[in-house]
């Protein structure tokens, strides 16, 4: 049990959970209790991205040299950390549904949480834990200001805002999750 406590502190899990809950409740308050329900996907995507960016800070520990020389196998722990972070982000956003009309469909939340978490893990492998948030932020910024998705390439680029059940968006999110998790689990955070 002591190992888990030390691990969660070193990965800043309490701060991540606080930022996640505050962000989700704030987005729920901004959404109001309209009868539109799952109409505009921008607010739920913003809530998911906020949670994933908060989680990404913990994708590296306090001392990278210690992480790399520890006598434990880091690959499964890193993969589990990424997958658990994505699941927690999706679960918190889905749990604020009890406060009013759902902000987004369950499939939409799970898909976008998975893809954004994969992006953050890839960001940690490429830039380190401190800057892991930059990839989800950059892709989110592009998606918000991109033109309408008329071609397949634009649908891949704007996968975050496409409706639930869109095959291109689902495959893009799964690919990002797989590549990001594998890169982070195998290479670890960049120094």
C-alpha positions as CSV (number, residue, x, y, z in Angstrom):
1,X,0.0,0.0,0.0
2,X,2.9,2.3,0.7
3,X,4.2,1.9,-2.8
4,X,0.8,3.0,-4.2
5,X,0.7,6.1,-2.0
6,X,4.2,7.1,-3.0
7,X,3.4,6.5,-6.6
8,X,0.2,8.6,-6.6
9,X,2.0,11.5,-4.8
10,X,4.9,11.5,-7.2
11,X,2.6,11.5,-10.2
12,X,0.5,14.3,-8.7
13,X,-2.7,12.3,-8.8
14,X,-4.4,14.4,-6.0
15,X,-3.9,17.6,-8.0
16,X,-5.0,15.9,-11.2
17,X,-8.2,14.7,-9.5
18,X,-9.0,18.1,-8.1
19,X,-8.4,19.8,-11.5
20,X,-10.5,17.2,-13.2
21,X,-13.5,17.5,-10.9
22,X,-13.4,21.3,-10.9
23,X,-13.1,21.4,-14.7
24,X,-16.0,18.9,-15.2
25,X,-18.3,20.7,-12.7
26,X,-17.4,24.1,-14.3
27,X,-18.2,22.7,-17.8
28,X,-21.5,21.3,-16.5
29,X,-22.3,24.7,-15.1
30,X,-21.5,26.4,-18.4
31,X,-23.6,23.9,-20.3
32,X,-26.6,24.7,-18.1
33,X,-29.7,22.6,-18.0
34,X,-30.8,23.1,-21.6
35,X,-33.2,20.7,-23.4
36,X,-30.7,20.5,-26.3
37,X,-28.9,17.6,-24.6
38,X,-26.0,16.3,-26.7
39,X,-26.1,19.0,-29.4
40,X,-22.8,21.0,-29.3
41,X,-19.8,18.7,-28.8
42,X,-17.3,21.6,-28.1
43,X,-18.0,21.9,-24.3
44,X,-17.6,18.1,-23.5
45,X,-14.5,18.0,-25.6
46,X,-13.1,21.0,-23.7
47,X,-13.9,19.3,-20.4
48,X,-12.2,16.0,-21.6
49,X,-9.2,17.9,-22.9
50,X,-8.9,19.8,-19.6
51,X,-8.9,16.5,-17.6
52,X,-6.4,14.8,-19.9
53,X,-4.1,17.8,-19.8
54,X,-4.2,17.7,-16.0
55,X,-3.5,14.0,-16.0
56,X,-0.6,14.4,-18.4
57,X,1.5,16.3,-15.9
58,X,1.8,13.1,-13.9
59,X,3.2,11.1,-16.9
60,X,6.6,11.7,-15.5
61,X,7.9,11.4,-11.9
62,X,9.9,13.8,-9.8
63,X,13.2,12.2,-10.8
64,X,13.6,10.6,-14.3
65,X,16.8,8.9,-13.4
66,X,15.1,7.2,-10.5
67,X,12.3,6.1,-12.8
68,X,14.7,4.6,-15.3
69,X,16.9,2.8,-12.8
70,X,14.2,1.3,-10.5
71,X,14.2,-2.4,-10.1
72,X,10.6,-2.8,-11.2
73,X,9.2,-3.3,-14.7
74,X,7.9,0.1,-15.8
75,X,6.3,-0.9,-19.1
76,X,3.1,-2.4,-17.7
77,X,2.9,0.3,-15.0
78,X,3.2,3.1,-17.6
79,X,0.6,1.5,-19.8
80,X,-1.8,1.0,-16.9
81,X,-1.2,4.6,-15.8
82,X,-2.2,5.9,-19.2
83,X,-5.3,3.7,-19.5
84,X,-6.4,4.4,-16.0
85,X,-6.0,8.2,-16.5
86,X,-8.2,8.0,-19.6
87,X,-10.8,5.9,-17.8
88,X,-10.9,8.3,-14.9
89,X,-11.3,11.3,-17.1
90,X,-14.2,9.7,-19.0
91,X,-15.8,8.4,-15.8
92,X,-15.8,11.9,-14.1
93,X,-17.4,13.5,-17.1
94,X,-20.0,10.8,-17.4
95,X,-20.7,11.1,-13.6
96,X,-21.6,14.8,-13.9
97,X,-24.6,13.7,-16.0
98,X,-26.6,13.3,-12.8
99,X,-26.5,17.1,-12.5
100,X,-28.7,17.7,-15.5
101,X,-29.1,16.8,-19.2
102,X,-26.1,14.8,-20.5
103,X,-23.5,16.9,-22.2
104,X,-22.5,14.1,-24.7
105,X,-23.2,10.5,-25.5
106,X,-21.3,7.9,-23.7
107,X,-19.6,6.6,-26.8
108,X,-18.5,10.1,-27.7
109,X,-17.0,10.7,-24.2
110,X,-15.2,7.3,-24.2
111,X,-13.8,7.8,-27.7
112,X,-12.6,11.3,-27.1
113,X,-11.1,10.5,-23.8
114,X,-9.2,7.6,-25.3
115,X,-7.8,9.6,-28.2
116,X,-6.9,12.6,-26.1
117,X,-5.2,10.4,-23.5
118,X,-3.2,8.7,-26.3
119,X,-2.1,12.1,-27.5
120,X,-1.0,13.1,-24.0
121,X,1.0,9.9,-23.7
122,X,2.6,10.5,-27.0
123,X,3.4,14.0,-25.9
124,X,5.1,12.7,-22.8
125,X,7.2,10.3,-24.8
126,X,8.2,13.0,-27.2
127,X,8.4,16.1,-25.0
128,X,8.5,14.8,-21.4
129,X,5.8,14.9,-18.7
130,X,6.1,18.6,-18.2
131,X,5.0,19.3,-21.8
132,X,2.8,16.3,-22.5
133,X,-0.2,18.5,-22.5
134,X,0.9,20.3,-25.7
135,X,-0.2,17.7,-28.2
136,X,-3.8,17.4,-26.9
137,X,-4.0,21.3,-26.6
138,X,-2.6,21.8,-30.1
139,X,-4.9,19.3,-31.7
140,X,-7.9,20.7,-29.8
141,X,-7.1,24.2,-30.9
142,X,-6.8,23.1,-34.5
143,X,-10.1,21.2,-34.3
144,X,-12.0,24.2,-32.9
145,X,-10.9,26.5,-35.7
146,X,-10.7,24.0,-38.6
147,X,-13.1,24.3,-41.6
148,X,-16.0,21.9,-42.0
149,X,-14.9,18.2,-42.4
150,X,-15.7,17.4,-46.0
151,X,-12.9,15.1,-46.9
152,X,-11.6,12.0,-45.1
153,X,-8.4,13.8,-44.1
154,X,-10.4,16.6,-42.5
155,X,-12.6,14.1,-40.7
156,X,-9.4,12.5,-39.3
157,X,-8.1,15.9,-38.3
158,X,-11.3,16.9,-36.6
159,X,-12.2,13.6,-35.1
160,X,-12.8,15.1,-31.7
161,X,-16.0,16.9,-32.8
162,X,-17.5,14.2,-35.0
163,X,-20.7,12.6,-33.7
164,X,-20.6,9.3,-31.9
165,X,-20.6,6.3,-34.1
166,X,-18.4,7.9,-36.8
167,X,-16.0,5.2,-37.9
168,X,-13.2,7.6,-38.9
169,X,-13.3,9.3,-35.6
170,X,-13.3,6.0,-33.6
171,X,-10.4,4.5,-35.6
172,X,-8.4,7.8,-35.2
173,X,-9.0,7.8,-31.5
174,X,-8.0,4.1,-31.1
175,X,-4.9,4.6,-33.2
176,X,-3.9,7.6,-31.1
177,X,-4.5,5.6,-27.9
178,X,-2.5,2.6,-29.1
179,X,0.5,4.6,-30.5
180,X,0.6,6.9,-27.6
181,X,0.3,4.2,-24.9
182,X,2.9,2.0,-26.7
183,X,5.4,4.9,-27.1
184,X,5.1,6.0,-23.5
185,X,5.1,2.5,-22.0
186,X,8.2,1.5,-24.0
187,X,10.2,4.7,-24.0
188,X,8.9,6.4,-20.9
189,X,8.9,10.2,-20.6
190,X,11.5,12.1,-22.4
191,X,14.2,13.8,-20.3
